[in-house]
């Protein structure tokens, strides 16, 4: 059943990628992007953020002993330490989130291996334990992904249209994110032709997702746009180094 689902998802992603590739590289989206301004993109970004809200802050209450220390540490690193240790202000401004995550994850790991959640309810274990899935322990140390690793993709009209609808939503969301990121990075406003070309390359990314069987498509992460606004780090070198890390850890 897993292989059947993955093959169907591969086929749907390949079909859905054609939408963004055609719309982006043909220049059709350029005509739409002319009517998109930062003012029109703001409600879109806000709605996307509100949609992700339930995946973020409410989850803190589901595991208070981990979520609350994380929230407190983030506030300390982002709001207090920059004004206390002036020489490291730029470091705390940029890396507050990166400092918080490993500290809290190590704290959660120590609670897990120490048996703190051994006799609690399954719901609490699901939200608090760091080893609830066993995927890390069961995965091989080195595995190189390759095209069609789940077999030949299958194509179904229903799955394809559903994925195309999701692809169109990602298209609009990514356009708004492009505009927001350019403002956060203090760059010049993006011309419609550049926006359209970016959508086309995003379609190429979705095509690669379908070929390699990732199980999901590619889209601009609105969380990264918020992280850019928080850290003020808008260098392309950061993106390139991050991509290298992601490729390395996807193999190791």
C-alpha positions in Angstrom: 0.0 0.0 0.0 2.9 2.4 0.8 4.5 1.8 -2.6 1.1 2.3 -4.3 0.5 5.6 -2.5 4.1 6.9 -3.3 3.8 6.0 -7.0 0.5 7.8 -7.2 1.9 10.8 -5.5 4.9 10.8 -7.8 2.6 10.9 -10.9 0.5 13.6 -9.4 3.5 15.7 -8.6 4.9 15.3 -12.1 1.6 16.5 -13.6 1.2 19.3 -11.1 4.7 20.6 -11.9 3.7 21.2 -15.5 1.3 23.9 -14.3 4.0 26.0 -12.7 6.6 25.4 -15.4 4.2 26.4 -18.2 2.7 29.4 -16.3 6.2 30.6 -15.1 8.4 30.2 -18.1 5.8 31.2 -20.7 5.4 34.5 -19.0 1.7 34.1 -18.2 2.3 34.7 -14.5 4.1 37.9 -15.3 0.9 39.5 -16.4 -0.8 38.5 -13.1 2.2 39.5 -11.0 1.9 43.1 -12.3 -1.2 43.5 -10.2 0.5 42.2 -7.0 1.9 44.8 -4.8 3.2 44.6 -1.2 -0.2 45.8 0.0 -2.0 43.0 -1.9 0.5 40.4 -0.7 0.2 41.4 3.0 -3.3 39.7 3.5 -2.0 36.6 1.7 1.0 36.3 4.0 -1.2 37.0 7.0 -3.7 34.3 6.1 -0.9 31.7 5.5 0.5 32.6 8.9 -2.8 32.3 10.6 -3.3 28.9 8.9 0.1 27.8 10.4 -0.7 29.2 13.8 -2.4 26.1 15.0 0.8 24.1 14.3 2.9 26.4 16.4 1.8 28.2 19.5 -1.1 25.9 20.6 1.3 23.0 20.6 3.2 24.7 23.4 0.3 23.8 25.8 0.4 20.2 24.7 3.8 19.7 26.3 4.2 22.5 28.7 7.4 21.2 30.3 9.2 21.6 27.0 7.2 24.3 25.2 7.3 26.8 28.0 11.1 26.7 28.5 11.6 27.0 24.7 9.4 30.1 24.6 11.2 31.6 27.6 14.6 30.9 26.1 13.6 32.4 22.8 12.4 35.6 24.4 15.6 35.8 26.4 17.9 35.3 23.4 15.9 37.6 21.1 14.7 40.4 23.4 16.9 40.6 26.5 20.5 39.4 25.8 21.0 41.7 22.8 20.4 44.7 25.1 22.5 43.2 28.0 25.6 42.0 26.1 26.1 44.8 23.6 29.1 43.3 21.9 27.1 40.2 20.8 23.9 42.1 19.9 24.1 41.2 16.2 24.7 37.5 17.0 21.7 37.2 19.3 19.6 39.2 16.8 20.4 36.7 14.1 20.7 33.4 15.8 18.2 33.5 18.7 16.1 30.7 17.1 19.2 28.6 16.3 20.4 28.9 19.9 17.1 28.0 21.4 16.3 24.8 19.3 19.3 22.7 20.2 19.2 23.6 23.9 15.5 22.7 24.2 15.9 19.6 22.1 18.7 18.3 24.3 16.6 19.0 27.3 13.7 17.0 25.8 16.1 14.2 24.9 17.4 14.0 28.4 13.8 13.8 29.7 13.0 11.0 27.2 16.0 8.8 28.0 15.6 9.5 31.7 12.2 7.9 31.6 10.2 11.0 32.4 7.4 9.9 30.0 7.6 6.2 30.6 4.3 5.9 32.5 2.3 8.8 31.0 -0.5 8.8 28.5 0.2 8.0 24.8 -0.9 11.5 23.9 1.6 13.1 26.2 4.4 10.8 24.8 3.5 11.8 21.3 3.9 15.5 22.0 6.9 15.3 24.3 9.1 12.4 23.4 12.0 12.8 21.0 12.0 9.2 19.8 8.3 8.6 19.2 8.6 7.5 15.5 11.8 5.5 15.6 12.7 6.7 12.1 16.2 7.9 13.0 17.1 4.7 14.7 15.7 2.5 12.0 17.2 4.5 9.0 20.5 3.4 7.4 23.5 5.6 8.0 24.1 6.3 4.3 21.4 6.2 1.6 21.6 8.0 -1.8 18.1 8.8 -3.2 17.6 8.1 -6.9 14.8 8.7 -9.5 11.8 6.4 -9.3 13.0 4.7 -6.1 9.5 3.5 -5.4 8.9 2.2 -8.9 7.3 3.6 -12.0 4.8 6.5 -11.2 1.1 5.9 -11.8 -1.2 8.6 -13.1 -4.7 9.2 -11.9 -6.9 12.1 -13.0 -8.4 12.6 -9.5 -5.0 12.7 -7.8 -3.5 14.9 -10.5 -6.3 17.5 -10.3 -6.0 17.6 -6.5 -2.3 18.1 -6.7 -2.7 20.8 -9.4 -5.1 22.7 -7.0 -2.5 22.5 -4.3 0.1 23.6 -6.8 -1.9 26.7 -7.7 -2.3 27.6 -4.1 1.5 27.2 -3.6 2.0 29.4 -6.7 0.0 32.3 -5.3 1.6 31.8 -1.8 5.1 31.7 -3.2 4.5 34.9 -5.2 3.5 36.8 -2.1 6.4 35.3 -0.2 8.8 36.5 -2.9 7.6 40.0 -2.5 7.8 39.9 1.3 11.3 38.4 1.3 12.6 41.1 -1.1 11.3 43.7 1.3 12.8 42.0 4.3 16.1 41.7 2.5 16.1 45.4 1.6 16.3 44.5 -2.1 14.8 46.3 -5.0 11.1 45.4 -5.8 11.1 42.3 -7.9 10.1 42.8 -11.6 7.1 40.7 -12.8 9.5 38.8 -15.2 11.7 37.7 -12.2 8.6 36.6 -10.2 7.4 34.6 -13.2 10.8 33.0 -13.7 11.0 32.1 -10.0 7.6 30.3 -10.3 8.9 28.4 -13.3 12.0 27.2 -11.4 9.8 26.2 -8.5 7.9 24.0 -10.9 11.2 22.4 -11.9 11.7 21.7 -8.2 8.3 20.0 -8.0 9.2 17.9 -11.1 12.3 16.7 -9.3 10.2 15.9 -6.2 8.0 13.7 -8.4 11.0 12.0 -10.1 12.8 11.3 -6.8 9.6 10.3 -4.9 9.8 12.7 -2.0 6.1 12.5 -1.3 5.7 16.3 -1.2 6.1 19.2 -3.5 8.3 22.3 -3.2 7.1 25.7 -2.2 8.4 28.9 -0.6 8.4 28.5 3.2 6.6 31.4 4.8 8.4 30.4 8.1 11.7 31.2 6.4 10.4 34.6 5.4 9.6 35.3 9.0 13.0 34.0 10.1 14.6 36.4 7.5 12.6 39.3 9.1 13.8 38.2 12.6 17.5 37.6 11.8 17.9 40.2 9.0 20.2 37.8 7.2 19.3 37.9 3.5 22.5 36.7 1.8 22.3 34.2 -1.0 25.4 32.6 0.5 23.3 31.5 3.5 20.8 29.8 1.2 23.6 28.0 -0.7 25.3 26.8 2.5 21.9 25.7 3.9 21.2 23.8 0.7 24.5 22.0 1.0 23.7 21.0 4.5 20.3 19.7 3.5 21.8 17.6 0.7 24.5 16.2 2.9 22.1 15.2 5.7 19.6 13.7 3.3 22.3 11.2 2.3 23.9 10.7 5.7 
